[in-house]
Amino acid sequence: MSEDTARATSTPGVALTAARLSFAASAAFVVLVVALHFLKPELDPSWRMVSEYEIGRLGWVMQLAFLSLALSCVALFVAIQPYVRTAGGKIGLTMLLICAAGMTIAAVFTTDPTTASQNELTIRGNLHGLGTLLGMPGFPVAVTLISRSL
């Protein structure tokens, strides 16, 4: 059996498992964020960023949510990578991994409060902002490029 034939027969099982993991991890993100709305009702999501759930009590739950979303992106990459053939799709896959890295950075470094003044901003808050910049704006572009390729 050639290497291409072996890869073609094993890929669907790996892809299906990765797709299921991606779905489960993204569902975990949603469940965790919804739970935080009830666990920390003092944060008003109408004018506060979801990242602020990372500050203080139960911050680890938001960190876990960000890590779940990063895992979802990586698992989605594994699931669809063998099926993406166009240059645009491959750029989208690269952007998907950059988004995963950004979400991981956002999980590791806690944000500063929205109400912090310029002189109260911290390095960890700035790193969280970098993670957000890598993780969020590129996601719709990545998904669009990948979708057009598939």
N, CA and C atoms as an extended XYZ file, in Angstrom:
450
Properties=species:S:1:pos:R:3:atomname:S:1:resname:S:1:resid:I:1 pbc="F F F"
N         0.853       -1.177        0.000 N   MET     1
C         0.000        0.000        0.000 CA  MET     1
C         0.896        1.237        0.000 C   MET     1
N         0.632        2.169       -0.904 N   SER     2
C         1.443        3.384       -0.984 CA  SER     2
C         1.131        4.319        0.181 C   SER     2
N         2.025        5.277        0.384 N   GLU     3
C         1.847        6.242        1.470 CA  GLU     3
C         0.584        7.074        1.255 C   GLU     3
N         0.315        7.484       -0.002 N   ASP     4
C        -0.884        8.265       -0.302 CA  ASP     4
C        -2.149        7.473       -0.015 C   ASP     4
N        -2.150        6.174       -0.364 N   THR     5
C        -3.310        5.335       -0.110 CA  THR     5
C        -3.517        5.158        1.386 C   THR     5
N        -2.440        4.943        2.131 N   ALA     6
C        -2.546        4.795        3.578 CA  ALA     6
C        -3.076        6.071        4.211 C   ALA     6
N        -2.580        7.211        3.736 N   ARG     7
C        -3.042        8.485        4.285 CA  ARG     7
C        -4.515        8.725        3.959 C   ARG     7
N        -4.907        8.396        2.740 N   ALA     8
C        -6.286        8.612        2.318 CA  ALA     8
C        -7.251        7.744        3.118 C   ALA     8
N        -6.835        6.530        3.492 N   THR     9
C        -7.747        5.658        4.243 CA  THR     9
C        -7.758        5.990        5.723 C   THR     9
N        -6.684        6.554        6.267 N   SER    10
C        -6.661        6.854        7.691 CA  SER    10
C        -7.180        8.257        7.990 C   SER    10
N        -7.099        9.172        7.034 N   THR    11
C        -7.491       10.553        7.257 CA  THR    11
C        -8.952       10.727        7.669 C   THR    11
N        -9.914       10.035        7.032 N   PRO    12
C       -11.300       10.263        7.423 CA  PRO    12
C       -11.578        9.985        8.905 C   PRO    12
N       -10.979        8.943        9.469 N   GLY    13
C       -11.182        8.649       10.887 CA  GLY    13
C       -10.581        9.718       11.786 C   GLY    13
N        -9.369       10.160       11.447 N   VAL    14
C        -8.715       11.225       12.207 CA  VAL    14
C        -9.502       12.515       12.066 C   VAL    14
N        -9.927       12.812       10.834 N   ALA    15
C       -10.683       14.041       10.583 CA  ALA    15
C       -11.993       14.048       11.364 C   ALA    15
N       -12.683       12.930       11.393 N   LEU    16
C       -13.954       12.852       12.116 CA  LEU    16
C       -13.751       13.031       13.614 C   LEU    16
N       -12.743       12.391       14.152 N   THR    17
C       -12.440       12.545       15.582 CA  THR    17
C       -12.076       13.987       15.909 C   THR    17
N       -11.241       14.594       15.062 N   ALA    18
C       -10.850       15.993       15.281 CA  ALA    18
C       -12.049       16.922       15.149 C   ALA    18
N       -12.930       16.646       14.200 N   ALA    19
C       -14.132       17.477       14.033 CA  ALA    19
C       -15.021       17.389       15.268 C   ALA    19
N       -15.174       16.205       15.799 N   ARG    20
C       -15.983       16.036       17.016 CA  ARG    20
C       -15.348       16.763       18.201 C   ARG    20
N       -14.021       16.674       18.309 N   LEU    21
C       -13.318       17.378       19.381 CA  LEU    21
C       -13.484       18.889       19.219 C   LEU    21
N       -13.392       19.373       17.992 N   SER    22
C       -13.570       20.801       17.733 CA  SER    22
C       -14.953       21.260       18.160 C   SER    22
N       -15.959       20.485       17.801 N   PHE    23
C       -17.332       20.833       18.183 CA  PHE    23
C       -17.494       20.827       19.700 C   PHE    23
N       -16.984       19.793       20.362 N   ALA    24
C       -17.109       19.684       21.820 CA  ALA    24
C       -16.383       20.830       22.521 C   ALA    24
N       -15.204       21.176       22.047 N   ALA    25
C       -14.436       22.260       22.671 CA  ALA    25
C       -15.116       23.610       22.471 C   ALA    25
N       -15.696       23.842       21.297 N   SER    26
C       -16.394       25.113       21.088 CA  SER    26
C       -17.676       25.161       21.911 C   SER    26
N       -18.350       24.032       22.056 N   ALA    27
C       -19.539       23.980       22.912 CA  ALA    27
C       -19.153       24.239       24.373 C   ALA    27
N       -18.014       23.700       24.793 N   ALA    28
C       -17.537       23.950       26.161 CA  ALA    28
C       -17.284       25.434       26.366 C   ALA    28
N       -16.711       26.111       25.364 N   PHE    29
C       -16.498       27.557       25.457 CA  PHE    29
C       -17.818       28.274       25.711 C   PHE    29
N       -18.826       27.956       24.920 N   VAL    30
C       -20.125       28.623       25.060 CA  VAL    30
C       -20.723       28.348       26.437 C   VAL    30
N       -20.694       27.096       26.879 N   VAL    31
C       -21.253       26.727       28.179 CA  VAL    31
C       -20.526       27.471       29.304 C   VAL    31
N       -19.207       27.537       29.235 N   LEU    32
C       -18.430       28.209       30.283 CA  LEU    32
C       -18.726       29.708       30.327 C   LEU    32
N       -18.829       30.353       29.181 N   VAL    33
C       -19.112       31.789       29.163 CA  VAL    33
C       -20.528       32.067       29.666 C   VAL    33
N       -21.477       31.256       29.249 N   VAL    34
C       -22.851       31.426       29.747 CA  VAL    34
C       -22.882       31.214       31.262 C   VAL    34
N       -22.178       30.207       31.746 N   ALA    35
C       -22.126       29.958       33.193 CA  ALA    35
C       -21.533       31.156       33.929 C   ALA    35
N       -20.508       31.776       33.346 N   LEU    36
C       -19.894       32.944       33.995 CA  LEU    36
C       -20.859       34.114       34.107 C   LEU    36
N       -21.784       34.237       33.177 N   HIS    37
C       -22.782       35.309       33.284 CA  HIS    37
C       -23.606       35.147       34.566 C   HIS    37
N       -23.808       33.905       34.982 N   PHE    38
C       -24.563       33.641       36.208 CA  PHE    38
C       -23.662       33.622       37.445 C   PHE    38
N       -22.436       33.117       37.285 N   LEU    39
C       -21.515       33.019       38.415 CA  LEU    39
C       -20.944       34.378       38.829 C   LEU    39
N       -20.826       35.305       37.887 N   LYS    40
C       -20.290       36.641       38.170 CA  LYS    40
C       -21.261       37.699       37.629 C   LYS    40
N       -22.448       37.766       38.219 N   PRO    41
C       -23.464       38.689       37.696 CA  PRO    41
C       -23.096       40.162       37.862 C   PRO    41
N       -22.082       40.459       38.656 N   GLU    42
C       -21.671       41.848       38.854 CA  GLU    42
C       -21.042       42.459       37.593 C   GLU    42
N       -20.603       41.614       36.662 N   LEU    43
C       -20.057       42.112       35.394 CA  LEU    43
C       -21.192       42.260       34.386 C   LEU    43
N       -21.377       43.460       33.912 N   ASP    44
C       -22.436       43.726       32.944 CA  ASP    44
C       -21.882       43.531       31.534 C   ASP    44
N       -22.279       42.439       30.842 N   PRO    45
C       -21.710       42.162       29.513 CA  PRO    45
C       -22.137       43.164       28.438 C   PRO    45
N       -23.058       44.054       28.756 N   SER    46
C       -23.463       45.035       27.748 CA  SER    46
C       -22.398       46.104       27.541 C   SER    46
N       -21.509       46.295       28.527 N   TRP    47
C       -20.436       47.280       28.330 CA  TRP    47
C       -19.079       46.806       28.815 C   TRP    47
N       -18.988       45.572       29.267 N   ARG    48
C       -17.706       44.987       29.677 CA  ARG    48
C       -17.304       43.906       28.685 C   ARG    48
N       -16.009       43.774       28.465 N   MET    49
C       -15.502       42.724       27.583 CA  MET    49
C       -15.567       41.378       28.315 C   MET    49
N       -15.812       40.323       27.558 N   VAL    50
C       -15.898       38.987       28.143 CA  VAL    50
C       -14.578       38.610       28.823 C   VAL    50
N       -13.476       39.183       28.373 N   SER    51
C       -12.167       38.914       28.976 CA  SER    51
C       -12.116       39.298       30.446 C   SER    51
N       -12.951       40.228       30.858 N   GLU    52
C       -12.916       40.671       32.254 CA  GLU    52
C       -13.395       39.598       33.226 C   GLU    52
N       -14.033       38.554       32.727 N   TYR    53
C       -14.368       37.430       33.597 CA  TYR    53
C       -13.107       36.748       34.111 C   TYR    53
N       -11.997       37.006       33.472 N   GLU    54
C       -10.719       36.418       33.870 CA  GLU    54
C       -10.153       37.074       35.132 C   GLU    54
N       -10.642       38.240       35.476 N   ILE    55
C       -10.123       38.989       36.622 CA  ILE    55
C       -10.774       38.478       37.908 C   ILE    55
N        -9.945       38.172       38.883 N   GLY    56
C       -10.443       37.855       40.222 CA  GLY    56
C       -11.032       36.468       40.359 C   GLY    56
N       -12.013       36.400       41.248 N   ARG    57
C       -12.668       35.141       41.609 CA  ARG    57
C       -13.216       34.445       40.366 C   ARG    57
N       -12.951       33.190       40.247 N   LEU    58
C       -13.391       32.343       39.141 CA  LEU    58
C       -12.772       32.708       37.790 C   LEU    58
N       -11.675       33.442       37.821 N   GLY    59
C       -10.992       33.790       36.581 CA  GLY    59
C       -10.525       32.571       35.804 C   GLY    59
N       -10.225       31.507       36.520 N   TRP    60
C        -9.772       30.275       35.881 CA  TRP    60
C       -10.834       29.706       34.941 C   TRP    60
N       -12.110       29.998       35.199 N   VAL    61
C       -13.171       29.492       34.326 CA  VAL    61
C       -13.068       30.149       32.946 C   VAL    61
N       -12.802       31.457       32.932 N   MET    62
C       -12.644       32.154       31.650 CA  MET    62
C       -11.368       31.702       30.954 C   MET    62
N       -10.320       31.455       31.732 N   GLN    63
C        -9.099       30.930       31.129 CA  GLN    63
C        -9.366       29.581       30.463 C   GLN    63
N       -10.114       28.734       31.132 N   LEU    64
C       -10.479       27.435       30.570 CA  LEU    64
C       -11.329       27.616       29.309 C   LEU    64
N       -12.208       28.606       29.317 N   ALA    65
C       -13.037       28.883       28.138 CA  ALA    65
C       -12.158       29.284       26.948 C   ALA    65
N       -11.203       30.197       27.187 N   PHE    66
C       -10.296       30.596       26.101 CA  PHE    66
C        -9.492       29.410       25.588 C   PHE    66
N        -8.997       28.578       26.492 N   LEU    67
C        -8.233       27.400       26.076 CA  LEU    67
C        -9.107       26.420       25.300 C   LEU    67
N       -10.369       26.311       25.671 N   SER    68
C       -11.297       25.448       24.938 CA  SER    68
C       -11.481       25.945       23.512 C   SER    68
N       -11.600       27.259       23.359 N   LEU    69
C       -11.762       27.824       22.021 CA  LEU    69
C       -10.484       27.633       21.191 C   LEU    69
N        -9.332       27.764       21.821 N   ALA    70
C        -8.064       27.517       21.120 CA  ALA    70
C        -7.974       26.055       20.685 C   ALA    70
N        -8.348       25.143       21.566 N   LEU    71
C        -8.351       23.717       21.226 CA  LEU    71
C        -9.308       23.447       20.071 C   LEU    71
N       -10.441       24.098       20.071 N   SER    72
C       -11.403       23.931       18.992 CA  SER    72
C       -10.793       24.331       17.647 C   SER    72
N       -10.057       25.434       17.633 N   CYS    73
C        -9.408       25.887       16.392 CA  CYS    73
C        -8.356       24.894       15.908 C   CYS    73
N        -7.549       24.385       16.823 N   VAL    74
C        -6.504       23.429       16.445 CA  VAL    74
C        -7.140       22.128       15.943 C   VAL    74
N        -8.162       21.663       16.637 N   ALA    75
C        -8.833       20.434       16.211 CA  ALA    75
C        -9.512       20.628       14.855 C   ALA    75
N       -10.091       21.808       14.634 N   LEU    76
C       -10.691       22.091       13.332 CA  LEU    76
C        -9.623       22.082       12.239 C   LEU    76
N        -8.466       22.645       12.541 N   PHE    77
C        -7.340       22.607       11.590 CA  PHE    77
C        -7.020       21.164       11.209 C   PHE    77
N        -6.892       20.298       12.210 N   VAL    78
C        -6.567       18.891       11.960 CA  VAL    78
C        -7.671       18.224       11.140 C   VAL    78
N        -8.926       18.565       11.439 N   ALA    79
C       -10.050       17.929       10.762 CA  ALA    79
C       -10.134       18.291        9.280 C   ALA    79
N        -9.854       19.531        8.940 N   ILE    80
C       -10.100       19.963        7.554 CA  ILE    80
C        -8.846       20.152        6.719 C   ILE    80
N        -7.697       20.164        7.346 N   GLN    81
C        -6.446       20.410        6.627 CA  GLN    81
C        -6.260       19.489        5.421 C   GLN    81
N        -6.550       18.193        5.509 N   PRO    82
C        -6.337       17.335        4.339 CA  PRO    82
C        -7.246       17.669        3.149 C   PRO    82
N        -8.324       18.389        3.400 N   TYR    83
C        -9.301       18.657        2.348 CA  TYR    83
C        -9.152       20.041        1.717 C   TYR    83
N        -8.296       20.871        2.283 N   VAL    84
C        -8.089       22.224        1.761 CA  VAL    84
C        -6.990       22.173        0.710 C   VAL    84
N        -7.292       22.647       -0.484 N   ARG    85
C        -6.348       22.538       -1.593 CA  ARG    85
C        -5.913       23.891       -2.156 C   ARG    85
N        -6.696       24.944       -1.994 N   THR    86
C        -6.374       26.232       -2.617 CA  THR    86
C        -5.407       27.036       -1.750 C   THR    86
N        -4.739       27.982       -2.375 N   ALA    87
C        -3.813       28.861       -1.643 CA  ALA    87
C        -4.575       29.674       -0.601 C   ALA    87
N        -5.756       30.181       -0.967 N   GLY    88
C        -6.561       30.945       -0.015 CA  GLY    88
C        -6.956       30.101        1.184 C   GLY    88
N        -7.318       28.862        0.938 N   GLY    89
C        -7.675       27.953        2.026 CA  GLY    89
C        -6.501       27.674        2.945 C   GLY    89
N        -5.321       27.545        2.365 N   LYS    90
C        -4.124       27.300        3.184 CA  LYS    90
C        -3.759       28.538        4.002 C   LYS    90
N        -3.982       29.711        3.436 N   ILE    91
C        -3.788       30.950        4.217 CA  ILE    91
C        -4.793       30.976        5.365 C   ILE    91
N        -6.033       30.582        5.081 N   GLY    92
C        -7.058       30.518        6.125 CA  GLY    92
C        -6.680       29.547        7.235 C   GLY    92
N        -6.118       28.398        6.869 N   LEU    93
C        -5.683       27.430        7.880 CA  LEU    93
C        -4.574       28.007        8.759 C   LEU    93
N        -3.640       28.719        8.133 N   THR    94
C        -2.568       29.368        8.902 CA  THR    94
C        -3.155       30.404        9.855 C   THR    94
N        -4.102       31.175        9.347 N   MET    95
C        -4.752       32.178       10.204 CA  MET    95
C        -5.506       31.515       11.359 C   MET    95
N        -6.093       30.340       11.111 N   LEU    96
C        -6.804       29.608       12.163 CA  LEU    96
C        -5.848       29.229       13.291 C   LEU    96
N        -4.633       28.804       12.934 N   LEU    97
C        -3.641       28.479       13.964 CA  LEU    97
C        -3.164       29.733       14.696 C   LEU    97
N        -3.064       30.846       13.983 N   ILE    98
C        -2.706       32.117       14.633 CA  ILE    98
C        -3.798       32.515       15.619 C   ILE    98
N        -5.051       32.312       15.247 N   CYS    99
C        -6.166       32.589       16.156 CA  CYS    99
C        -6.068       31.720       17.408 C   CYS    99
N        -5.733       30.449       17.228 N   ALA   100
C        -5.577       29.548       18.374 CA  ALA   100
C        -4.462       30.027       19.294 C   ALA   100
N        -3.359       30.479       18.699 N   ALA   101
C        -2.250       31.003       19.510 CA  ALA   101
C        -2.696       32.251       20.267 C   ALA   101
N        -3.431       33.116       19.604 N   GLY   102
C        -3.922       34.332       20.254 CA  GLY   102
C        -4.847       34.026       21.420 C   GLY   102
N        -5.738       33.062       21.246 N   MET   103
C        -6.651       32.697       22.327 CA  MET   103
C        -5.898       32.073       23.498 C   MET   103
N        -4.833       31.350       23.190 N   THR   104
C        -4.007       30.778       24.258 CA  THR   104
C        -3.299       31.892       25.026 C   THR   104
N        -2.769       32.873       24.308 N   ILE   105
C        -2.138       34.029       24.963 CA  ILE   105
C        -3.151       34.751       25.834 C   ILE   105
N        -4.372       34.936       25.318 N   ALA   106
C        -5.423       35.607       26.092 CA  ALA   106
C        -5.776       34.818       27.348 C   ALA   106
N        -5.660       33.496       27.284 N   ALA   107
C        -5.944       32.672       28.462 CA  ALA   107
C        -4.847       32.793       29.512 C   ALA   107
N        -3.614       32.868       29.061 N   VAL   108
C        -2.470       32.873       29.984 CA  VAL   108
C        -2.303       34.229       30.673 C   VAL   108
N        -2.566       35.305       29.954 N   PHE   109
C        -2.358       36.650       30.497 CA  PHE   109
C        -3.703       37.330       30.741 C   PHE   109
N        -3.967       37.649       31.997 N   THR   110
C        -5.231       38.269       32.388 CA  THR   110
C        -5.298       39.710       31.908 C   THR   110
N        -6.465       40.085       31.428 N   THR   111
C        -6.678       41.433       30.931 CA  THR   111
C        -6.709       42.460       32.067 C   THR   111
N        -6.545       43.715       31.704 N   ASP   112
C        -6.759       44.812       32.639 CA  ASP   112
C        -8.244       45.188       32.591 C   ASP   112
N        -8.777       45.729       33.685 N   PRO   113
C       -10.185       46.152       33.654 CA  PRO   113
C       -10.416       47.244       32.613 C   PRO   113
N       -11.606       47.277       32.065 N   THR   114
C       -11.976       48.314       31.102 CA  THR   114
C       -11.840       49.698       31.717 C   THR   114
N       -12.049       49.785       33.012 N   THR   115
C       -12.015       51.070       33.716 CA  THR   115
C       -10.611       51.529       34.090 C   THR   115
N        -9.579       50.742       33.771 N   ALA   116
C        -8.198       51.106       34.129 CA  ALA   116
C        -7.758       52.333       33.331 C   ALA   116
N        -7.085       53.237       34.025 N   SER   117
C        -6.551       54.414       33.334 CA  SER   117
C        -5.270       54.025       32.594 C   SER   117
N        -4.786       54.923       31.761 N   GLN   118
C        -3.593       54.653       30.942 CA  GLN   118
C        -2.390       54.267       31.802 C   GLN   118
N        -2.209       54.914       32.951 N   ASN   119
C        -1.052       54.618       33.801 CA  ASN   119
C        -1.275       53.386       34.687 C   ASN   119
N        -2.467       52.782       34.650 N   GLU   120
C        -2.756       51.565       35.418 CA  GLU   120
C        -2.629       50.293       34.562 C   GLU   120
N        -2.366       50.456       33.284 N   LEU   121
C        -2.266       49.295       32.406 CA  LEU   121
C        -1.005       48.498       32.721 C   LEU   121
N        -1.108       47.181       32.611 N   THR   122
C        -0.003       46.288       32.972 CA  THR   122
C         0.537       45.569       31.738 C   THR   122
N         1.715       44.972       31.890 N   ILE   123
C         2.302       44.179       30.805 CA  ILE   123
C         1.420       42.974       30.506 C   ILE   123
N         0.931       42.307       31.543 N   ARG   124
C         0.080       41.141       31.320 CA  ARG   124
C        -1.196       41.535       30.601 C   ARG   124
N        -1.752       42.708       30.920 N   GLY   125
C        -2.941       43.193       30.225 CA  GLY   125
C        -2.651       43.506       28.765 C   GLY   125
N        -1.470       44.086       28.506 N   ASN   126
C        -1.076       44.363       27.122 CA  ASN   126
C        -0.853       43.068       26.342 C   ASN   126
N        -0.285       42.051       26.991 N   LEU   127
C        -0.103       40.754       26.335 CA  LEU   127
C        -1.458       40.105       26.042 C   LEU   127
N        -2.390       40.260       26.968 N   HIS   128
C        -3.742       39.763       26.730 CA  HIS   128
C        -4.331       40.463       25.496 C   HIS   128
N        -4.112       41.765       25.410 N   GLY   129
C        -4.587       42.516       24.250 CA  GLY   129
C        -3.966       42.026       22.951 C   GLY   129
N        -2.690       41.686       23.000 N   LEU   130
C        -2.019       41.115       21.825 CA  LEU   130
C        -2.675       39.794       21.442 C   LEU   130
N        -2.953       38.964       22.443 N   GLY   131
C        -3.628       37.695       22.182 CA  GLY   131
C        -4.994       37.909       21.554 C   GLY   131
N        -5.713       38.901       22.047 N   THR   132
C        -7.019       39.226       21.488 CA  THR   132
C        -6.883       39.685       20.040 C   THR   132
N        -5.873       40.510       19.783 N   LEU   133
C        -5.635       41.007       18.424 CA  LEU   133
C        -5.304       39.867       17.462 C   LEU   133
N        -4.568       38.876       17.938 N   LEU   134
C        -4.239       37.717       17.105 CA  LEU   134
C        -5.436       36.767       16.979 C   LEU   134
N        -6.212       36.664       18.046 N   GLY   135
C        -7.254       35.642       18.111 CA  GLY   135
C        -8.587       35.989       17.510 C   GLY   135
N        -8.992       37.241       17.574 N   MET   136
C       -10.359       37.551       17.184 CA  MET   136
C       -10.539       38.139       15.779 C   MET   136
N        -9.856       39.194       15.396 N   PRO   137
C       -10.160       39.814       14.093 CA  PRO   137
C        -9.901       38.901       12.893 C   PRO   137
N        -8.912       38.042       12.988 N   GLY   138
C        -8.585       37.176       11.862 CA  GLY   138
C        -9.493       35.974       11.711 C   GLY   138
N       -10.266       35.684       12.736 N   PHE   139
C       -11.096       34.478       12.712 CA  PHE   139
C       -12.127       34.493       11.583 C   PHE   139
N       -12.909       35.557       11.408 N   PRO   140
C       -13.877       35.543       10.295 CA  PRO   140
C       -13.204       35.452        8.928 C   PRO   140
N       -12.041       36.082        8.786 N   VAL   141
C       -11.313       36.007        7.521 CA  VAL   141
C       -10.846       34.567        7.283 C   VAL   141
N       -10.293       33.944        8.319 N   ALA   142
C        -9.821       32.561        8.200 CA  ALA   142
C       -10.960       31.633        7.797 C   ALA   142
N       -12.083       31.764        8.458 N   VAL   143
C       -13.226       30.895        8.181 CA  VAL   143
C       -13.750       31.122        6.759 C   VAL   143
N       -13.770       32.370        6.325 N   THR   144
C       -14.224       32.671        4.969 CA  THR   144
C       -13.293       32.047        3.932 C   THR   144
N       -11.988       32.204        4.113 N   LEU   145
C       -11.038       31.625        3.159 CA  LEU   145
C       -11.124       30.112        3.131 C   LEU   145
N       -11.256       29.507        4.304 N   ILE   146
C       -11.357       28.046        4.374 CA  ILE   146
C       -12.651       27.577        3.727 C   ILE   146
N       -13.741       28.251        4.035 N   SER   147
C       -15.047       27.847        3.478 CA  SER   147
C       -15.048       27.911        1.952 C   SER   147
N       -14.445       28.961        1.415 N   ARG   148
C       -14.396       29.089       -0.050 CA  ARG   148
C       -13.548       27.964       -0.653 C   ARG   148
N       -12.557       27.507        0.072 N   SER   149
C       -11.699       26.440       -0.422 CA  SER   149
C       -12.396       25.084       -0.385 C   SER   149
N       -13.243       24.893        0.608 N   LEU   150
C       -13.924       23.607        0.739 CA  LEU   150
C       -15.113       23.539       -0.207 C   LEU   150
